[in-house]
Amino acid sequence: MSPDPRSTSSRLNGDPIGRTALFGEMRSPVIRAAAQRSRRVAEDPVRIDATAVVYCEGNFGDVDGKTANGLVRHSEKYTIHSVIDSEQAGSDAGQVLDGEPNGIPICHDLAASLALEGTLPQFFIFGIAPASGALSIVERGLILEAIGLGMHVVNGLHEFLNDDPEFVAAGAASRVELLDVRRPRAKKDLRMFSGRVGLLDCPRIAVLGTDCAIGKRTTANILARALNERGLKAVMVGTGQTGLMQGARYGIALDAVPSQFCAGELEATILEAFEGEHPDVIIVEGQGALSHPAYSTSAFILRGSCPQAVVLQHAPGRRHRCDFEQMPMPDPASEIRLIETFSDTKVIGLTLNHEHLTEIQVDAAIEQYERELGIPATDALTRPTERLVQMVLAAFPELAQKQAHVSR
């Protein structure tokens, strides 16, 4: 499959003359020097504070842009220089996402991003998570363009770049790494469920949801950080590509693992986190929704982590499931009943995604759900994190005692 002829990559495609021509057009010796530096990180491509540009054309701030959204909000692995989305070019990424500027500009295209920065970021991150998990012809051309410039590529799709001869050849020509985040370990190394996770003397809390792309990872991140800030050692285990890109030390892209091994792979990852960190509490990122017929990952997460507690994420303003207009959103009460029937666990709190809601509506929803469900509710992004922490401490008195001891 050839790249889009409109793309700069149709001139580049690994051709050093093409790269020189493009750099000449941009008239930036700084970028030329940065390109040389970028190629030198090939031996150790994923480093703390590595610089990156995130591609999210037509989707930043929306559901399918969740990978870019997550990286802009939080990244321990990359310093995000800019986001590419021509529909919102000129805006600040933080302002678009959360109403607060964060200094990350949104650019029209890759050339505009590089010209704005005056340097070449080391990584090009594909920040869209389409339901198909596959690249379009235009997107293939853009990735080839980034490779031709000497940028390492981070890919979170089900379509692996390292399985594609065209990408492999281009990467070799430019001496860059192609990182397929979702690729599971070799089949001979996949692990089966053993039951050992149930023997851990460490609370495990899964953050599940009533839909996909609803904020489970964001809430899990915020909860883990809030517990750590209060003196409790919390470790988050990622279960999706975005969490791994953000820098989750322990994690697995669960939806790319053969179903027979999903529970075992997650269990083994949790055991690694426990043995490596000796945490007070483990937070497990959820995927999809247990009630959603298009996804099985929530079931595997409940089986593989055997959580003693669940925090449920819900979007009151969402009328139907993402990408499924014929499926109305479930109410939290029905999802809670399903989770607690399916697994030996307890839903200890509800967290809200405030999309399509005003501040007044969020307050009203919190009050309503607390009254109807009899559990605490909050919005992890817009309300004090102490509310999240108290959900956990109320459910686990031993953690409350430990936290009280630390705070003395």
N, C-alpha and C positions, 0 to 999 in steps of 0.2 A: 504494500500500500504506500503510495507516494505522498509526501507532504503537500499541504495546501499551497498552490502556486502563488497565492497572495502573500504568503508568509515569507519573512526574511530568510527563514531556514531553507527555502528552495534555492537560495544562492549559496548558503553556507554548507549545511549537510556534511560537516566534517572537513570542508575544504579550507585550508589555511589562507588561501588567497581571498576567499569570501569573507573570512573573519577579519582579515586586515582591511578589506574594503569597508566593512561595516564600522570598524573602529575609526577608520578615517572619516567616515561620514559623521560620526559622533564627535570627532575632534577632541578626544580626551586622552592625553598620555597617562592620566591617573587610572583610567579604566584599563588601558593596555597593561600597566604594571600590575593592577589588581588581578587581571586575568592570569598572569604568570603566577602570582601568589596562590590563586585559587587552585591551579593545577598541582601545586606542591602539597596540598593537603590530601591528595588522593590516598596516601598510605594510612591516614587517620582522618577520614572524612567527617565523622560525627563527633564534634567537640563542643564542650560547653561554650556558649556565646558565639558559636558559629553564626555568620551573617546570612540572611535569607530574604528572598522576595517570595511572596505567596500569590499564586495565580488563583483567581476566583471569579472569572468573567461572568457577569450577569447574575451572580448568586451571593455576593457578600452581604451578610446580615440576614440572609434567608435560610431556609431549612437545608437545602443542598449545599450551602456554604459552611456547614458546621465545622469542617476541619479548619478552614481559614478563620472562622469566628473564634474557635477555641485557641488557636495559636496566637491570635491578636490579644486575647484576654490573658493568656498564661502560657509561658514557654520557659522551661529550664534548660533547653538544649539549643535554641536558636534566638538570636537577636533579629527580630523582624524589621527590615528596613522599609518595606512598602508592600502594599496589596495591589494587585492588578484587577480592575473591574471598570471597564469603560463607561458603564452606566452611572457610576458614582465618582468618576474621576474628579479630583480637586477637593474632595471631602477628607475629613480626618476619620480614620478607622474607628477610633474610640467613640467619637461623636455619633457615628452611624450606629454602632452596636449598643452603646449604653448611655448615650447622651453626655459623655464626658470626654473631651479631647485627650489623646494619649501620644500625640506627636508622630503617629504612623500614617503617612499619606497614602491615599488611594490614587493610583495612576491609570492612565488610559491603556497603556500597553507596556511591554517589556522595555522597549527603547526609551519611552518616557520615564520609566522607573530608573533606568540606569543613568540617563541624563540628569535627572533630578538629584540622584545621590552623588554623582561624580565618581563612583567607584563600582566595582563589580562584586555583588554579594557572592559568597561561596556556593550557596544553594538556591536552586529553584524548586519550590515546593508546590506540588499540585494540590490545591486546597479545596477542591470540589468533591463532594461525595454523592454522585448520582446514583439512583436506584439501580441502574444497569451495571455500574462498576466498570465501565469500559470507556475508552477514549474515542472521541470523534476524529475525523480527518484533520480538522483545523487544530485540535489539541495536540495531535501527533506532531504537526508541523511546529507548534510552539515549543514543545519539549525538545525537538531536534535543534531548534534555534538556540535554546538555552545550553544544550550540550555543545553545540558548535562554538559558543562563546567561552566555554571552559567552566561551566557551572555544574556542580554535582546535582543530581535530580533525586528528590524524595517523592516517592509515589505510594499513595495509600489505597489504590484501586485493586480490584480483584484481577485486573489485567496486569501481568508482571512484565516490566520492561526487559528484564534479563532473559525472558523467554522469546524475545522478538529480535531476529537477526539484524534488522535495520537499526534498532536502538543499541544493540550490543556493539555493532561495528562503529557507530558514531561515538559511543562512549570510549571505545578503545582508541580511536583516532585522536580524540581530545584528551585522553588520559584522565577521565573523570569516573566517579562512582555512580551507579544507578542503584538506588536503595528501594527495594520493594518491601515496604513495611509490613504488608499483610502476609507475606510468604511464611507458611508454617515450617517447623523443623522437618527434616526428612522423615518419611513414614516409619523407617526402622527405629527412629528415636522417639516417636510419639508415646506418651505415657497413658496407662489405663488408671481408672479410679481405684483407690486402695482403701478409702475410709479413714486414713490417717488424719485428715483435716478435722474430723470430729473429736480428736484427742487433744487438740491444741488448747492450752489454758489461756487463750487470748480471744476476746470478743471479735466476731466478724460481722460487719454491717454491710449489707448490699443496698445500693441505691438503685432502685428499679423505677419504672415509669408506666404511664398509661398509653404511651405511644413512642415511636422512634423520634430521634432528633428533638427531644423535648427538654434537654438540659441536665440529664443524669450525670454526665461527666463533669460539667461545671459545678454542680452541687457537691459531687464527691470531692473534687479538688478543694472547694471552699471549706467543706467540713474537715478534711484532713489538715489543712493549714490552720484552721481555727483551733483544733485540738492541740496541735503542736505548739501554737503560740501560748496556750494555757498550761504548758508543762507536761502534757501527755504525749507520749511518742506514738504517732499515728502514721501508718504506711498505707498508701493507696495502691491497689492492684488494678491496672488498666486492662480492659477487655476489648478495646477497639483501636483502630489505626491512629486516631487523633491523639489519644492519651499517650501512645508510644512516641508519636512525633513531639509531643510536648515535653517529653523527657521522663515519663514514668519509669522508674528503675526496675519495677517488676510489672510484667504485663504480657498479654498475648492477644493477637487479633482473632478472637474466638470464632467469628463467622467464616474464617478461611480454613478451619481445622475440620477434618472428617468427623462426622457426628459421633462415631464410636469412641473417639478420643477426647471430645470436648470437656467432659467432666473431669477426666484424669489430667488433662493438660492444665486446666484451671487449678485443680487441687495441687498439683505439683508446683505451680507458680506461687500459690499462697504459702506452701510449705517453704519454698525458697525465701520468700519475704520474711516469714517468721524466723527461720534459722539465721538469716543474714542480718536482721535488724533487731530482733527481740523486742517487738513493739508492744505497747499497751493495748492497741486496738488496730484492726485491719479494716480498711474501707474498700469495698469491691465495687467497681464501676459496673452499672447495668447496661444492657443492650436491648433494643426493641421493647416489647411488652409481653407479658405472659399471656394476655388475652388476645394478642394480635396473631391472626392465622398466617401471616407472611413471615413470621420470625420464630425461631426455636431457641435463640440464644438465652433468653431469660430463664427458660427451663434448665438449660445446662448450667447457668450461673447459680441457680438455687441448688442444683444437685452437686455441683463441683465445690462450692464454697460452704455448703451447709450453714448458712448464716443464722446466728441467734436472733438477729433483728434486721428489719428492712425499713428504709426511708423511701417513701413513694413520691415521685415527681409527677405533677399534673399541670395541664394548661387549661384553666377554666375558659379562656377565650377562644380555644380551638374547637371548631364545630365538627370536624371530621378528621380521620386519620391522615397523616401525610401520604400523599400520592394515592389515596383511596377515598375519593369523594363519596362513594356509596356506603362507606363505613362510618357511622357516627362515633364520636369519642365515647368511651365508657365513663361512667361516673366513678370516682375514687372508691366508694363503698363496695362496688361490685369487684373492682380489681383487688381490693384488700381481702375480700372473702376468697377469691380465687387463689391468691398467693398463700394465704394461711391454710387453705385446704390442701393445696398442692405440696406444701413444704412444712416441716416442723419449725415454724418461725413465727415472729410477731411483728406486725407493722407498728413502729413506734412514733412515726411522725409523717406529716405531709409537707412537701415543699412545692411551691408554685412557680410556674413559668408565667411571667407577666405579659406575654405577647398579647396585643390587642386590648389591653386593659389600662385604665387610668389608675392613678395612685389610690383614689377613693374606692375604685372597684376591687383593687387588690386587698385593701383593708377589709372591705365587706366580705370578700371571699374567704379570707383568713378566719374571720369571726364565724362565718357560716359553717365552714368545714370543721372547725374546732367544736362547735356546738353539735353538729350532726354526727361526727365520727368519734368524738371523745378522745382525740389525740391532739397534740400540739401541731400547729401549722405555721409556716412562714414562707417568705420569698428570700432565697439564699443570696440573690444578687442585690436586692434593694433594702433589706431589713438587717438589723444588727446580727452579726454572726453568733452572738451569745445565745440567741434563740435556738440555733442549730445545736450548739454545744449542750444546752440544757436538755434537748431531746435525748441525747446520748447519755448524759449523766443521770437522768431520771430513770432510764431503762437499765443502767448498769451501776448500781450503788458502789461497787468496788472501784470503779473508775472515778466516781465522785469523791470517794475517800482518798484515793491517790492524788487526785487533782487538788484537793483541799490541803493535803500534806505538802505538796510542791509549792503551793501559793503562800504558805506560812513564812 
